Amino acid sequence: QVQLVESGGGLVQAGGSLRLSCAASGRTFRRSTMGWFRQAPGKEREFVGTISWTGGLTAYADSVKGRFTISRDNAKNTGYLQMNNLNPEDTAVYYCAADSVTDRYKVGYKVGDFSYWGQGTQVTVSS
């Protein structure tokens, strides 16, 4: 079982940066693939990025590639989403997710790939 709590959201101007954190409890986090998703009002939850258990493999949605960076510190049971050059289209509730795996290179791209979810944190980018 893994419990996830996001933090770091807020209001930022276009072109600014934010770093979201995802604090995990539970011994299985270190052997979990991790993902970040976002959901804007009236839209479905969409994939942002993912990172493998060891952090050795990452993947991103085309809309954030080159601007967002996912990382994790397994010793601290924490994952991160660094967001740079934000624009108003990035406004959404951001969720972290995790799923226990046995393959250290496994990542997930869909909502259904993850069993555990945080409560979300609001990110608002003003123009």
Disulfide bonds with the S-S distance in Angstrom:
Cys22-Cys96 2.03
